[in-house]
Amino acid sequence: MTTIDLATAPTAAERTWTTPDVFWPALSAATARLDPAFGVLHLPALRHNTHDMLRRAAGKPIRVASKSVRVRSVLDAVLALPGYAGVLAYTLPEALWLAEGDSGHAPIEDVVVGYPTADRAAIARLAASPELASRVTLMVDSVAHLDLIDAVVPPAERETIRLCLELDSSWDAPVLGHIGVYRSPLHSVETVRAVAEAITRRPGFALVGMMGYEAQIAGQGDNPPGRPAWAATLRWMQKNSREELIARRGEAVAAVRALTGPRRRRRSRCRWCDGPTSARRRCSAAAGSRPARPAPTASRSSSGRPGCPWSTARWRGRCRRRSPAPPPPSCASATGSGCGTRSRASSAST
């Protein structure tokens, strides 16, 4: 499989799409021997778009929508660039496929499903896997979605399911009425707070993010050719919608954060066997074969804490091994960073 390299922006000579009478004949010639249907990806144009998006984002992480990018190798190549983080998937089965990985593709560790799901088989697969449950986030906009998940797999028999609330980002204009798409019933701060409270009260769920799509702004061009009056109307609508949404979204986020509190970093790897772990899974090494905690010695580490045979700070796995002594027997896969490594928990964008 050919590796797609997007590290550099295209040169001026590669920007042939700016000259249509050169660009389209070249694509036609390149595909002349192929039978349709097929798709064509112009690599210089892809490199231009990925770097232009980073410039526009100005440091804000970009989540890639797999609904629009249907080639796995392209997703991998885009996510390899600094500034891109995670995928917004089309369906839960697709999200599980992306998060599992295979022989040719590494797992994508932050996948948010863009729409609520009623796929019972896929929910059961997600709930049974510590790895998938830590990588995939489901979209919800009602308590009925929680009831469905609980009906498929009860909380006591599954991994914790990560959830993202969808905020309705359409605009209820004073005179024109509803403007935008009907994606979620959660429009007001009160409705968002009510569902968030239900999530935090119920076991087996973790509310990790909030999403909104302002289609009347992002999906609507504001300068249609030959229609200046309509263009002015669109810009007026988008300006007022943007101002209303910024205020309402901020209040909704504050209401949810007041319920969930600051997010804590989660341990995703076992300190003893370096395997994936969760609240329900405990490895045999941790249960029986791990060594007893060493008694403090007279020596002190650079942090001023008592030393131990395997670390210079606390026994709880936040330190780096500096002593020449070997690691615990059950940590055969641990490296020089010590067996208490932690990885950053990914979350859905808010």
N, C-alpha and C positions, 0 to 999 in steps of 0.2 A: 504494500500500500504506500502510495506517495505521501510524504509529509508536506503539509502546507505551511510555509513560512511567511508570517505576516509581520515580522519584526520591523521592517522598514517601510516607509511610505513610498509610493511609486515616483519615479523620476518624471520630468516634464515630457520626455519622449514616450513614456508608457501611457500617458493619459489620452489614449486615442479616442475614448468615448466623447471627448469634446469636439471631435470632427466626425459627425455621423456618416458622411459619405466614405470615410475610411473604416470606421469601426464596424458597421453592419456588414459590409461585403467581406471583411476579414473573418467574422464569425460564420458567415454562410460558407466560405471556402473551407474553414476548419471542420465543419460538420457535414460536408457534401456527401461523404460516403456512409453516413449513419442513417438508419431508418428511424423515423419518429415512433413513439414519443421519446424525447430526451430533454435534458436541461443543460444549459451552458453557464459555466461560472468563469467570469473574467477575473483572473487573479489580481492584476494591477488595480482593477476597480474595487475588489474586496479589500485590498490593502489600503486604498484611499479611504474607503468608508470607515474601516475600523479605526484608523488614526484620526479622521475628522470627528468621529463620535467622541473620542477621548478629549480632543480639543474642546468640543462643545460642553462636555460634562464638567470640565474644569476641576477635576479631582474627585467628583462624585462617582462611586462605583456603579458600573453598568451591569444589569442582569440581562442576559441574552434570551430572547423569546424563541424557543424551538419551534413554535407554530410557524414562524417566518423563515427559519433556517432549518431545512429538513435534511441536512447532510451531517452525519455524526463527526466526520473528520474536520468539517468547517467549524462546528461547535468547539471541538477540542483545540483547534488552532486559535480561535478567537479568545477562548478562556485562558490560553497560555500567555496572553499579553497582560502586563500589569494594568490595572484599571477596570478589567472585566471580572465579575465575580458572580458565579451561580447562573442557573437557568430557570426561566419561567416555562414550565412544560405545558403541553396541550391536554394530556390525559394522565391519569394515575398509572396505567400500564406503561405508558411511555416514560414517565418519571422513574418508575422502578427499573426499567431497562437502562436508563441513563445512569442511575445511581449504583447499579450492580457492576457495570463495566464488563469487559470480556477480554479475550486474548489480545485483541487489537486496540482496545481503548481502556484507559484508566477510569475508575469510577468518578463520577461527578458528585462531589460531596455536599452540594447545596442546591437542591432542586425544589422549587415551589410549583405546585399544581395550580394553573391559572384559573380553574373553575371548580366549583364543588363537584364531588364525585359520588355516584351511587353504585359503583362497581364493587360488588360484595367480594368477589374473588380477589381482586387487587387489594382491597382493604385488609382482607385476611392475610395475604402475603406480607403486606407492610407491617401489620401488627405482630407477626411471628418472628421478624428479623430485627435484632438489635442494630445491625449495620444500616439497613434500609430506614428504620425508624429514626435514626440519628441524622440521616441525610435528606429525607423527603418531608416536605411540609404540605399539609392539605389546606385548601381554601374552604372557608365556611362563611355563611351569612345568616344562619338561623339555628335555633336550638334543635330543630328537626334533624339537622346534619349530625349533631352529637348523638341523638337517639339512634340514628341509623348505624353509626359506628359501634355504639355499645351493643346493639342488637346482633351485629356480626361477630364481635369478639368482646366479651365483658372486660371491664377494666382490670380485674384481678388476673386475667389470663393473657394479657398482651403487654407489649412494650408501650411506653408513653408515646402518644401521637402528638406530633407538633402541628399547631394550627396557626393559620393566618386569617384575620378578619378582612372582609372586603367592604370598604366604604363606598357608598354610592357617590360618585363625584360629578353627577349631572347638576344642572342649575335649574332651580325652580324660579323662573323669572317672574317679577311682579305682574306683568301684563301678558307676556307670551306663554307663560306656563312652563311645563317641563321641556328642557332643552338638553339633549344628550341621550345616552343609551340607558336601558333598564337592566343594569347588571346586578344590582343588590338592593334589598329592601332596607338596608342600614343607611339611611340618609342623615338623620339627626344625631346629635351627640347622645341623646337619651337612648335611642335604639341601639347604638353602638355599645354604650355602657351596659345595657341590659344583657346583651349576648356575651360580652366580656365577663360580666359577673357570673353568668351561668357556667362559662368555661372554667373559671378559677375555682368554682365551688365543686366541680365534678372531678373525681379521680380519673387518672389515665389520660389526661390532656395537658398540654403545655401551650399557652398562647405566646407566640414568639414574634408576631409581626402584624402589620396592617398594610393593605394594598388598595389603591384606587386608580381608576383609569378615566381621565377627563377627555372623553372622545370628542366633545364639542370644541375642545381646544387643540389637543394633539392630533386628532384625526380629521380636522377640517381646515382646508386651505383658506387663507384669508385674502387672496389676491386673484380672483378669477378673471381671466383676460376678457376685456370688452364689457365688463359689468362693474363700473366704478361705484354705483350706488349700493349694489349688493356687497361689494368688498367693504365699504364703509360700515354697513350693517353688521357684517361678520366680525369686524374688528371691534365694534362697540360691544357686541355680545361676548366676545372672548375676553375683553378687558374686564367687564363686570363679572363674568363667571369666574375668572381667575381671582379677583379680589375676594369674592364670596367664599370660594373654595379654600384659599389660603387660611382664612380666619376659621372656618368650620373644621377643616382638617387639623389645624393646630389644637383646637379644643378637644377634638375626638382623640387625638394621640395623647394629650395630657390626661384625659379621663381614663384611658386604658392603662397608661403608665402608673397612675395612682392606684390601680387595682393590682397590677402585676409586680410593681417595684422594680428596682434595678436588676438587669439580667446577670446571672452568675455564670461564670465559666464552668463548663461541665467536663468531667473526665471522660474521654472517649477511648482510652486505651488502658488495659489492666497493668498495674505497676509490677505485677509478678510475672505474667507470661506474655505481655505485650499484645495480647489479643483484645478484640473489642469487648467492651463491658457496658453494663446498664444497671438500672436499679434492681432488675429481676435476675440478672445473670451474675454469678460469682464463679471464678475459676477454681479448679481443684487445688492449684498451687497456693492460692490465697487461703483456701479452707484448711489445708492440712500440712503442706510441706514447707511453708515459709519458715524461715528461722525466727527465733525469738528476738525481740527488740534488744539490741546491744545496750549495755549499761553505759552511761556517759563516762568519758575518760577525762583526764586532767587537761588534755589538749583542747585547744579552741580553734575554730575556723576563722576565716577572715571576717565573717559576719559577727563573730563574738559568741556564737552558740557552741555548746559542747560538741565535740567531734564524734564520729562513729566509724566503723570499718568501711562503710560504703559511701558516706557522704560527708559534706562539711557543714551542712545546715540541719534542718529537722528531718526526722525519719519519714515524714509524710510525702516525700517524693517531689519536693520543689527544688532540689539541690542538684549539683553536678559532682560526680565522683572525682576526687583528686587523689585519694589514697591508692596505693598500688595493690591493696587487698582485692581479692576477686569479688564479683557481685554475688547475691544470694543464689543458691543452687537452682531455684525454680525460675530464674530469670536468664535462661540460656540465650534468649534472643535480644537481651538488652545490650546496648552499645555504650560507648564511652560517656554518653550523656547521663548515665544512670538509669535504673529501671523505673524511676518515678516520672517519666516524661509525660507531658500533657499536651494535647493539641487544642487549638482554638475552636470553640464551638461556633459553627456557622449559624446564621439566622436569616430569616426573611427580611427583606428591606421594609422599612417603615416609611 
